[in-house]
Amino acid sequence: MWLAMAALVLWLGGYSVLCAVKPFGPCRRCKGTGEIERFRKTRTCPRCRGRKLRLRLGRRAHNAWRRTYDDGTR
């Protein structure tokens, strides 16, 4: 049980460091290429709009928390 909790804490700590150092990750839909193939034609990825990167989930949650905290303390 302790081993599982320690592994979870280490994983969360590593993910939070990753979100702080590299807030953007490759798009999951186009795998970082910026293009997808639809109906045998190459098109711009609608999820990342061709930018190849998306904001990570942890960084998005952190930004929302900071925005809420800043609005509440002013």
N, C-alpha and C positions, 0 to 999 in steps of 0.2 A: 504494500500500500504506500509506504513512504517512498519507495523507488518510483512509483507512478506519479506521485505528487511532485517529486524532485524533477522528474523528466518534464512534466507540464510547466513547472516554473522556469526551467531552463529554456524550453521551447518558446514560451511567451516572452521571456527576456531577450532571446535572440531575435524574435520577430519584431519586437519593439525597437531594437537597435537597427535592424534592417530598414524599418519604416522611417527612422530618423535619418539614416545615412543615405538611403536610396528610396525616396518617397514614390518614385514612378517605377512600374514594372512593365514587362511586355504585355501587350494586349493578348487575351486568351483566345479570342475568336480568330484573329489573323496570325497569331503566334509571332507578332512583332514585325510582320512584313508590310503592313499597311494596306494590303490588298487581299480580296477574297475572290473566289471563282463562283459565279452564280450564272446558271444557264449557259455554261461554256464560255463566259465572258469574264474578263478580269475587271473587277470594280473596286472602288475605294471601300475600305472596311467601314460599315456604319457605326460600329461600337466606338472605335477610336478616331474616326473621321480621317484616317490616313496618317495620323501622327505617330503611330506605332507603339505608343506608350499610354498607360492608364494609371491613375492614382490608385495606390494600394488600399485595400479595405481598412487596414489598421490606421493608415495615415488619414483616410477620410473620416474615420471615427474620431481620431485625435483632433482634427480641424473642427469638427462639429462640437466637440466638448469644449475646446478653447473659445469658439465663437459664443457658445451659451454662457460660459463662465465670464467672459469679458462683458457681455451684454448685461449680466446680472450684477456685476460689481461697479458699474458706472453710476 
